Amino acid sequence: FAIIIVIVVSWIAPQSYNPAVSLLRQISDPLMAPFRKIIPPMGGLDFAPMLAMFVIHVLRTIVLPNIFMAIGG
């Protein structure tokens, strides 16, 4: 949820210095940094959060269940 909240806050108040927003960015930025190297922000649009959420979704729905079935869990 941290990624989604950071996205919404960046639309509403892009230069926000709220401590809660800062904490959420500290949590989500390490997750999105590798994706920003693949797809850098273009024209003020950052597609890294969308790619990060897609990869997390694929991991949770496809990869992890197959790993658990393979180890017999």
Legacy VTK file of the C-alpha trace (Angstrom):
# vtk DataFile Version 3.0
C-alpha trace
ASCII
DATASET POLYDATA
POINTS 73 float
0.000 0.000 0.000
2.959 2.322 0.484
3.492 2.571 -3.273
-0.140 3.508 -3.906
-0.151 6.143 -1.159
3.077 7.689 -2.468
1.564 7.844 -5.976
-1.583 9.596 -4.740
0.362 12.047 -2.564
2.677 12.879 -5.472
-0.386 13.905 -7.498
-2.029 15.895 -4.696
0.995 17.539 -3.057
4.166 16.771 -5.030
6.467 18.841 -2.791
5.052 17.544 0.500
7.462 17.383 3.441
5.110 15.527 5.760
7.008 13.053 7.996
4.518 10.278 7.176
5.019 10.813 3.445
8.778 10.841 3.971
8.549 7.496 5.786
6.443 5.989 2.996
8.960 7.174 0.407
11.795 5.628 2.425
9.870 2.346 2.358
8.833 2.392 -1.296
11.826 4.025 -3.022
14.201 1.052 -2.546
11.546 -1.156 -4.162
11.103 1.175 -7.117
14.772 2.108 -7.691
15.579 -0.919 -9.903
12.479 -0.243 -12.005
13.444 3.419 -12.397
16.737 2.232 -13.906
14.772 0.189 -16.461
12.140 2.855 -17.186
13.319 6.327 -16.121
10.684 9.024 -15.493
9.653 10.637 -18.777
8.007 14.027 -19.039
7.001 14.090 -15.392
5.489 10.591 -15.558
7.049 7.821 -13.515
6.020 4.348 -14.639
8.247 2.588 -12.085
5.451 2.243 -9.480
3.169 0.589 -12.037
5.915 -1.816 -13.092
6.792 -2.547 -9.453
3.159 -3.311 -8.583
2.882 -5.562 -11.658
5.999 -7.527 -10.674
4.782 -7.855 -7.072
1.416 -9.103 -8.356
3.070 -11.691 -10.623
5.279 -12.872 -7.764
2.326 -13.224 -5.392
-0.048 -14.931 -7.824
2.217 -17.105 -9.977
5.701 -17.558 -8.565
5.084 -18.011 -4.828
2.199 -20.515 -5.153
4.337 -22.641 -7.495
7.245 -22.550 -5.062
4.977 -23.611 -2.190
3.531 -26.458 -4.268
7.035 -27.570 -5.261
8.220 -27.795 -1.661
5.004 -29.489 -0.582
3.560 -26.668 1.471
LINES 1 74
73 0 1 2 3 4 5 6 7 8 9 10 11 12 13 14 15 16 17 18 19 20 21 22 23 24 25 26 27 28 29 30 31 32 33 34 35 36 37 38 39 40 41 42 43 44 45 46 47 48 49 50 51 52 53 54 55 56 57 58 59 60 61 62 63 64 65 66 67 68 69 70 71 72
